[in-house]
């Protein structure tokens, strides 16, 4: 069940509508169209002319009512600076009239979001009936083509409460975003059953120009009218004339200007497409609209190439569609399928029996994939920033240590996730085996020169293992093995200036850059855990590929490193860092290469006044101390740390780092939680421990990706109440009034690390996978009364899983999967289970009892779309 937002709880909502790598338009909490991030860069707090929906009702040739399909504009009403603002706009002038806040609109509205779908309801005593708006962009697991459609799709539903027929009209207005002369707004029907307005220009001689592009709005309604142009005039003439034209009975009359006539300097050129239908008393009716865009040319504007050179490339959707009209036509022609498959995904996810807050967190952060954080390169490869600042990407380069946490893409769109590995391994690898952790665009540009990053580089090995297990693609693994190997072995390479594990004892104790943007010195469980997980993953991959000696070598290093870590980095309560903060020698040994801020190690890290090293954990309790075990649990790697010590560490993390409210917490860093809000801080120093004078970077912050990681790990270990309490605290902060529920922040908006929330789905379901063996499995951490249900997705197929005390079902909703084994909780085995397939096929189980429960099939079982396997207790067939 989606959370309903109303009143002030809709204030901060901006629900992104767009495809993967296409940018998006935000549906505001009151129904406005905002955040026009469709021009290949972020564009927060933006609008496009007078873009909006309006509706009207008429009967017997008389207007009953007309109003903009918005709720009240949220305060404050002093106004604020806007891009392109001039006299009569900005602070001290009230809200900009482009907001349509001054036009008749609806008194009451509500917003529901089950990403990827949003729903709104509008009510006003003057308008006959409730008006409902549904908005979406296709989000279909494994179908990255349709899920990368550059458009927003809207359906407006009217219900006639009157005792006679009423003709309802819905009109979509947008503005031509092109600047200068020769603006072209043109209507077309072309016998397709569609009505369309396209907004472009004929003034571009160079169609490779990054500003070249167009917008189209279209409807498949039977009856439509249009205005290609609003009236051109000064002051507020255009809006005055538009409302005069719309707020009366009847159709719109067209207005056209030639390209030779320049638009008025004060306003962009707007155009309106209106669709209408007549609804009998007590009946309902719907009208559909697509708003599509096509801005095909991209260049690196955030980190320009050397002066005198600028590489322009096509974004992926431009290789699939010729212009915005083609996109809009496809969206409307394929509407039923695109919407239907998106709704199937939504229904499968939201029917899961996970706690509501967990489902909400999983769903909400999928929106990152549809935000301006993400791009798709010409060949379809996936590239991303960490997040977005107002008008640029935040922290470029598919940053490996941030995207370590993002677990949605590898399961929902595994080919896109693999493309991230491919770009990383191809372009970021240096001659010495070190990996740049930010990919420079255009591809092939020299990698960044900054030092390698432990968690990013070792996480790359673990992610390669995971992606291989998800895909079952041995050739893919084989093709990248040498890069994976050199990436791991850089830890002890003599060419590694930071000497991570120079003595090859399985323990990293050199200089270690990490995702909190500085470096740790000396051994610590957090980063050494990544190394141990990479060793274990590499050992298994090497053995699979036939490199037995390598496998044994990596395995022995893992064994020694794990034993040392469990003995020396666990203080009896939690895992930490082993360092004497007063030992300036650490900095002298690694005084090379510069810090993030360009200083040498001594200048950057030595606190002369306190006589100690800055930015370290020391005796602190860090949020990521056992993060490697979380990864290992999700990817099937087994134990990285001692199991009981891990549980103790998670318990201490909750007791010391979870804050019921932030009122008494001193936070000199970024403020992601305030006042009575709760959250899990990055690092704490429990009673009896020494806090460094200048501690670990970001220590008092509450960053949602880290919080979800820790919460998910707690749930994996049976700490259900603690994990859920953390999730609930996060989602309470993003309540629609204080922050946008579909924009969890860290270093900017739409932050990638927040997709750690997807791991909640995997944790609650105990999902396991190894497609190299044709195996998936489920081991729910709790079996609710009435049974457990969850959504699942893996290479090739997605669907739902259900389990009760009596039996269960694995349903394939889309795609196809071939299984040799279905893992189940203890107590379920082929010795006492009756199994059937929904299409009536006879199914035989292999002999012998499965360790840990599960169904092993006598021959491979292929399940395709709408097929299911069912089992129940009873005598074997």
N, C-alpha and C positions, 0 to 999 in steps of 0.2 A: 504494500500500500504506500503510495507516494505521500510525502508530507505536503500538506496544504499550506500555502503562504497567503496571507491577506493583510490589508492595512499596512502598517509600517514594516512588516516582515517581507514586503516585496521591494523595499527601498533599494537594496544593493544588487538585486538580481540582474544578471546579464547571462542568458542561456545561449551558448554558441551554436549557431546553425551553419554548418559547412562540412566539406569533405576532409578526409585525411590529406594534409599537405596542400589544401586549397585556400586556407584562410577561412574566415567565418564572419557572419553578422550576428550581433547579439539581440535576442529578444528580451527586452527589459521587463522588469517585474510589473510594470503598468501597461505593457503592450507596445511600447515604442520600439523602433528599429534603430539600434545604436551600435557602437563599436564596429565600424565598417573596416574590418581587417582583411579586405579582399584584394589589396594591391601589393601583395607579396611582402608585407611587413606588418608588424603590430600597429594598432591605431586606436588605442584605448580612449574612451570618452569622446569619440567622434560621432558625427552624424553625416548624412548625405542629403543635403538640401532639406526638403520637406517630406522625406520618405515616411510613409505611414499607411495604415489601413483606415478606411472610413466606411460606414454602413448607413443605409437609410431604409425606411419602410414607407410604402404608399398603397393606396387603395382608391379605386374609382377615380383615378386621375388626380388625387389630392395627396400631398405629402403628409404623412403621419409624424415622422421624426427623422432627423439626420444628425449623426454625430461621429466624431473620430473614435475609432476602436481602441481607446486608451482609457485607463483609469486615471485618477488624480496624479498629477506630477508631484513627485516627492519633494519636500522641503530639504534644504533652505531655499528661500525665494529671493535672495540678494543677487543672484546671478554669479557666474564665474567666468574666468577667461576661457575663450574658445579659440580653436585654430581658425585663422582667417578672420578673427573678430575685428570690428572696427567701431566707429562711433555708433552709439545706440545698442551696443552689445557688451557683455562683460559684467564684472562685479559693479554693483551700483545701478544696473539697468533692469534687474529682474531676470527671470528665465528667458532665454532666447526664444523668439517666436517660432523658430524651426521646430521646437519641441511640440508644437501644436497644443500646448497647455492652455492657451487662451481660447481655443475653439470648444464648442460643445463636445463633451465626452461623457463617459459613464461614471455614475456616482460610486458604484461598488464593483470591485473586481477581485478575483482570486487567481492564484497561480499554482499549478501542480507540475512537478518535473520528475519524470522517470526516464532519465537520460537513456536513450537518445530522443525521447519524445517529451514535448512540453504541452500542457493544456491550460487554457485560460477560460474563465467565465466572466461575462460582463452583464451587469444588471443596472437599469435605470428606470425610474417610474414613468418616464416619458416615452420610453422605447417599447414597442410591443414585443415582449418575449425576451428570454435570456439568449444572448449570443455567445457561442463557444468557439474558441480558436484552438486548433491543433497545429503544432509546428514540429518539423523534424528535418533531418537530413539522413539518408540511408546509412544505417550502421548494421552490417550483416557479417557476422564472423566468417572469416576465411575468404570472403569476397571483397578484396581490397579495391577492385575496380569500381563497383557500385558504391562502395563506402568512401570513395574519393571523388564524389560528384560535386563540382563547384556550384552549389545552389542551396537555397532554403525553400522548403516546401510547406505550404500552409493550406489548411482546410477550415473553412468558416461554416458553422452550422447555425441555422435559424430554426426556431420553433414558434409556430403561429398560435398564440393563445386566444385570438379574437374569434368572433362568431362568423367571420367571412374571410374570403380570400385576401391575402396580403402579398404584394410584390416586394421582395427584399433585394437590395443591391449591396454588394461588397465591392469596394474599389481600392486598388493598390496604386499608390503614387510612389515614384522614385525620381531621382535626379540624375541627369547625365553628368558623370564625374569628370568628363574631359574639360580641359580649360582652353580658352582662346576662341578663335573663330571657327566657322564651318562645322558647327554642332549639328548632328543629324539624329533626330528622334523619328522613327518610322514605324507605322503599324503594318502588320502583314497577317494574312490568314492562309493563303496559299493552298486552300483546299484540304488542309490537314485536319480540320475539326478543331483547330486551336486558334486563339486570338492572341496576338503578341505585339508588344512594343519593344523595340530595340533602341538602345541609347548608345550612340557612337559618334564618330567624326570621320570626315573624309579628308582631313588635313594632314594625315601622317604619310609622308613620302617614305619614311623608313619604318617599316612595320616590325623591326627588331628593337625599336626604341622601348625602354622599360616602362614608359608611361602609356604605351599603346594598349588599348583594350576596350571592352564594351560590356554593357549590362543588358539583360532582357528580362521583361516580366511577361508572364503568359498565363492564360486560363483555358481550360477545356469546356467552359460553360457554353450552353447552346446559344445564349443571347448575351451579347457584350456590346459596349460602346467605349469610346476612348477620346482622349485629348492628347495628341502628340506633344503639344506644348501648352503650358500654362501661359496666360497673358504676360507679355513682357512689358514691364513698366518700372518706375522708380518707387521709392518708399515701400509700402506694403501692398502695392497694386496687385501683384500676382496672387497672393493669398486671398485678398478681397474678392477678386474675380473668380478664383477657383471655388470658393465657398458659395458664391452667388450661383455658379453653374451647377454645383453638386446638390446643394440643399434646396432642391425643388423637385417636383414630380417629373419623371421622364428620364430619357437617356441623356448622356453627355453629347454635346456637339463638338466636332473636331476643330482644332485650330492648328494651322501649319505655318511655319516660317521656312524660308529657303536657307540653305547653308551660307549663302552670301550675306544674309542679314546677321550681324553680330548680336549675341545676347546682351541684355542689359548688364552693365558692369557690377550692379549690386547683387545680382542673383544668378545662381545656376539655372539651367533650363530643366524644369520638371515636366513630367508627363504622367497621365493617369489612365489606367485600364479598369473598367467597371464591368462586373458580371452581375446578372440578375436572374431571379427565378420567382415564380408564383407558387405560394404554398397554401393549400386549403386549410380551413379551420381545424386546429388540433394536429396539424401535420408538421413534418420536419423536412428540411432540405439542406444540401451542402453545396458549397462552391469551392473550387480548388484553384490555387495559384502557385506558380513557381517563380522564384526570383533567382536568376542565374547570372554568373559573371565569367569573364574570360580576359584575364590579364596575363598573357603567356610568357612575358620576358622577365627574367630574373638576373640580377647581378649582385655582387657582394658589396652592398652599400654600407654594411656595418663594420667591415674591416677591409677597406678598398685595396685593390692590387696596387703595385707600384705606379707612380704617376706616369701617365701616358699610355696605360694599358687598362682596358676594362673588358672582361669576358662576359658576354651576355649569353645565357642559356635558356632553353624552354623548360618551363615546369611540366610535370608529367601530364597533367590533365590537358595541356595544349597539344599533346601528341594523340589524344583520344577524341577531341572535339574541335571543330573548326572555329567556333565562336560561341557566344553565350546563347544565341538562338538555338543552336544544336543541342546545347545542354538542357535548356528549358523544354524543348520538344521531347527529348529523351525522358526527362523526369515525368512529364505529364503522360506520355504514351505508356510508360512502364510503371505508372503510379501504383496500381493495385499490387503488383509484384513487389516493388521496392518498399512500399509501406507495409505490406503484409509480412514480408520477411523480417523487416525491422521490428514490427510488433511481436513476431514470434520470439525474437531474441529478447525483447523487453519482457515479455510474459514469462519466458523461461527463467530469466534472472530474478525477476521480482516475485516469482512463485516459490523461490527458495525459502526454506524454513530457517535460515540464518536470522539472527536478531535484526530488527528493522534498521537500526543504526548501521550495522555492518553492510547490509545490502545498499543502503543509501550511500555509504562511503565508497563502495566498489563502483557503483553506477556513476556517481557524480564525477569522479576523477577520470573516467573514460573520456570525458569532454576535453581533456588535454590534447588528445589525438586529433580533435577537430578544431583546435585553436591555432593561432599564428605561431605558437611554439614550434610547430612541425612543418616541414617541407618535404616534397618528393622531387627528386632530381629527374632529369630528362628520361632516364631509363627506368624510372619508377622506384629507384632506391630511396630508402627512408633516411632523412637527415633531420636534426632538431637542435634547437637551443635548449638551455636548461629551463627557461621560462621567457616571459615577455616583460619588458618595461613599457612605458607608455607608447613610444613610437619606434621601438627597435627591439630586436631579440636580446635576451639577457643571457650572456655567457655562451658563446658560440660553440659549435663543433661536436654535437652529439656526445657531450662530455661523458667519458666512460664511467667515472666514479659516481656521477649523479644517476645515469641511466642504469647502473647496477640495481637500483631499487625498483625500477619500473617493470612490474610483472604482468601488465595487461597485454602489451603488444605480442610477446612471444607465444601466448596461448590463443589469442583472438586472431592475430594476423602473423603467423609464424614466418612466412616468406619475407615480410617486411623486416622483422627482427633479424633474420639471417642476413639481410642486405646491410644492416648496421655492422655486423661482424665482418662482412666482406669488404666494406669500405674501410673499416678500421685496420684490418689485416693488410690490405693492399696499400693504403696511403700513409698510415701512421707509423709503420714499422721503420725503425732506424737501423743503420748498418750494425750497430752494436747490440741489437736485440731489444733495446729500450723502445717503448711505445709512447708517442705523443698521445695525450689524452683528449686533445681537441682536434677535430678534422677541419682543415682549412679548405674553404671553397674559393674558386672552382676546384673540383677534384684534380689532383696532380700538383697542386700548388705545394711549395715546400712546407713540411710540417712545422709546427711551432717549435721553438728552440728550448722551451722551458723543460725542467727536469721531469723525468717519468714519475708516475704516481702509483704508489703501491696498491691501493685498493682498486684503482681503475685498471691497472695492468693485470693483476692477479684475478680480479673479477672478470676480465675478458676471457681468461682460461676457463673459469667456471661457467660463464655464459655460453661459450662454445660447446662445452659438455652438455649443458642443458638443451641447447638448440639442436644438437645432434640427437639427443634422446627424444625430443619432441617430434622431430622429422623422421627419424629412423634412416637418414640418408648417409650411408657410409662413404659414398664418393665425395659428398660435401666435406665430411670430416677429413678424409684423406687429402683433399686438395688444399686444406689449410693447416695440416699438421705441422709442417716445418715452422710456420709463423707461431703457432701455439707453443711449440717446443722452445723456440728461441725466446719467446716472451717469458716463459717460466724460468728458463735457465739464465736469463738476465739477472736473476736474484743473486747468483754467485759468479757472474761474469767479471773478470778483471777489468773490463771496460766500464763497469758500472761505477760512476763517480760517487754514488751514495752508499756503496758497499752494503747492500741490504743483508745478504747472508754470505759474506766473504769467506767464512771458514766452513761453509756447507755443513752446518749442524742442524738445519731445519728450523732455525730461529733467526728472524730478522732483527738486527740490532743496529743498523746504520741510520742514515738520515732518511726520513720517510715522509714524502709529501702525501697529502690525503684530501678527502672531500671537504674538510673544514678549512681548507685553503692555506694552511701553514704546514709545518713539519713537526713530527715527533722524533725524539732521539732515544735510542735504547729500546729494548724489547717491550712489547705491549700486546695484550691478547687481541685487541681489535684488529690491528693490521697483520699480526702474525697469523691470526685465524684465517684471513684471506689467503695467505701464503699456504697454510696447511690445506685448505680446501682446494687450492689450485694443484698442489702436489697430489692429492688424492684423486682428483678428477683426471689429471694428466696420466697418472699411473694406470687408471682404468682404460683410458683412450689408447695409450701406448700398447697395452696388452691386447686390446681388441685388434689393433693394426699389425700385430705380430712382432712388436719391439719388446721382447720379454726382458732383456737386460735393462733397458731404460725403465720399464715398468717397475722392476724390482728395486732399481736405484731410487726412483721417486718414492716408492712405498717405504723404503727404509728411512729416507729423509723425513717423511711424514711421521713415521713411528717415533723417531728420536725427538722431532720437534714437538709432537703432541705430548710426549711424556714430560719434556722440560717445561712446557707451557702449563700443564696441569699442576706440576709440582711448584714452580717458581713464580707464576704470575697470578695464582689464586691465593688470596690473603685469608682464607678461612670463611669469607662471606661472599666475595665477588672477585672478578678478574680485573687487573689493572695494568699499570706501567711500572717497570723497574728502572728507576733512574734517581741519581743524586742531583737534585736541582741546583745545588751549589757548585757542581763540577763544570767549570767553564771549559774544561778540556774537550767536552763533547763538541762544542762549537769550533774550537781550534782545529779539531780533526776533520771537520766538514766545512771549512770556511771557503767554499767555492761554489760557483753556479748561481748565486743570488737567491733571494727569496721572492715571493709573489710580488713584493713591492720594490724589487730591484736592489736591495741592500745585501751586503754580505751577511754571513750567518751571525757573526758577533754583533754587528750593528743592529740586525733585525731581532735577535733573540736574547741578548744579554741585558738584564735589568740591573744596571750598575748600583742603583740605590738600594734595591733589595738583596743584591748579591746572588741572583739565581736566574735560571733560564726561564724565559716566558713561553706561554702558549702550550704548556704540557698538562697532561692528566695527573701525573704524580700518584697520589693516594686516592684520587677521585673515582667515583662510580659513574662510568660512561654509558651512554645509551646504546652504543654499538659494540660493547665489549665482547658479546658473543654473536654478533651479526652473522659471522661465517656459519654458525650452526643453523641459523634461520635459512640461509641459502642452501645449506646441505640438506636440511629437512625437505625443502621445496623441490630440490633437484634429485633426491635419492642418493646422496653421497654417504649417508651414515654418520657416525659420530666424528666430530672434529674436536670437541672438548669432552671431558668427563661428564657423563649425563647428570649425575647428582650435583656436581659443582655448577653445572649450567643452570639447573633449577634454582639452586641457591642464589646464583648471580641475578637471575630474573626476579626473584623475590626481593632481593635488596634493591634492585633497580626500581621496582614499583614502590617500595617503602620510602626510598630516599629521593627519588626524582619526580614522582607524581605529586603535583601540587593541586590541592582542592581549589584554591584561588591564588591569584598572583599579587594580592594586595601587600603582602609582607616580603615579597621577593625583590631583591635589588637587581635590576636588569639594565646594564649599560649598553646593551646591544639592540637588535631589532625587536620590535614589540608586536609579536604575533598573538599574544594573549595579554589581557589587562584586567585589572580590578577583580571582579568575582569569577572570572573565567578560570578554568582549570586546564592542566596540560602536563605533559611529561617533558622535563627539561633535559638538555643535552648532557650535562654533567653536574654532579653534586659532590660535595665533600662531607660525608657523614660525620657525626660527632666522633671525635677522637682522631680524625685525619687532618692533615695539614693542607690547607688550600693555598696554591701558589698565589703570589702577590698579583701577578697578571696571568690568569689561568687559560685553559684551553679556549680557543676561539669559539664564540657563539654559545658558551656554556649555559647561560640562563635562558636561552631561546626555546620556544616550542615550535618545532618544524614538523609539519604533519607527516612527511614521508618517513622520518625517523620514528615518530610516534606509532605509525601503522606497523612499521617493521617490528618494533618491540611488542606491540599489542598482539600481532599475529603470532609471534614466537611464543608469547605467554599462552595463547590459546592452543598452540601445538603441544605445549607441555602440560595442558590440563588446567592452567590458571585462567579459567573462563571468565570469572567475575572481574578479575583484574584487567584482563585484555579488553573486555567490553566496556569497562569504565573509562579506559583511555580513549577508545573509539568514540564513545558518547561525548566525552569532553571536547574532542576535536569538532564533531559535527554541531555541538551546541555553540561553538564559536562562529560557525558559518551558518547563521540562522536566518539570513535574508535581510536582516535589519542592520547588523554590524558589519557583515561581510557577505560576499556573494557565495551561495552554496555550490556554485559550479566554477569556482576559481580559488583553489587553495594556493596560498602564496608561500614563497620562500625567498629566493633571490628574484623577485618579480612575480608576475601573475602566471596562471596556468602552468604551475611548476611540475616538471616531469616526475620528480621524486615522489609526489603524492600518489602516483599510480602503484606504490607499494600497497595501497589499500586492496588491490586485486588479490593479494596473497591471503586476505581474510577468507575469500571463497575457497582457496586451496586448503587453508588450515582447518576450517570447520568441517570440510568434507574429507579431510585426510587423503587428498587426491595424489595418486602416484602414477607414473608413466614411464614406459620404456618401449618406444616404438621400434627400436632395433630388434626387440623380441616379440613385438605385437602384444604388448601388455599395458593395460591401464587398471587402476584400482581405486577403491574408496574405503576409508576407515573413519567414519564420522566421529568427532570428539564427543558428541552427545547425540542420543536418539530421542527426540522429543516425543511426547505422547501424541499418537497419531502418525508417527513416522518422520523420517528425514527426507528432504528433497533438495536438490541443488542443480544448478546449471554446470555444464562442463564443456570444454573445447580443447581440441588437440589437432595436430596436423591431419587434415582430411575430413573431419566431421565435428559436429557439435550437437548437443542435445541436453537431456535431463537424466538424472539418476534419482531413484526413489528406493527407500529401504525401511522396512518395519520389522517387528519381531517375527512376522509370518513369512515375509518374502520381499521381493523387490523387482525393479524394472530398470533396464538401461535402454533409453529411447534415443534414436538418432533422428534429429529434426532436419538436418541438412548434411549433405556430403555422404561419404562412405568410409568405413573403417573395417580393417581386417584384424581380428583378435585371435591370439592363441590362449590368452588367459585374461579373466576378469578377476582382479583382486577384491576380496571382501573381508569384513572383520572376522576375528576368531569365531569359530563355531559354525561357519558356513563352508562346507566342502562338498565335493562331488559324491561323497559316500552316502549322504542323506538328503540330497537336494533333487527336487523335480524341476526340470528346466524345459522351456519351450521357446520357440521363435514365433513372432507375430504373424509371419507369412505361412505358418504351418509346416515348415521344414522340420524334419527329424533331426534332433541334436543329440550327439553322444559325447559324454565326458570321458576324459582320459582316466585310466585307473590310478589308484593310489590317492592317499590323502594329501591335500595341499597344505604345506606349512603356513600357518597363520591364516588360513581360510582363503577360499577363492574357488573359482571354477576354471579348470583347465580343459580345453576342448580337444577331443580326439583328432579333429582336423580343423584347419583354420576356419573361423566363422567370419563371414563378411556381412555387415549390416549396412544397408543403404537408407536413403531418405525415407522417413516415416516407418521404418522397421524398428523392432524392439526385441530384446531378450527378456524373458520373465523367469523367475524362479520362486519356489516356495518349499517349505519343509514338507517332507513326505518320502514315500518310497521312490527310489529311482525308476525312471521309465523303463 
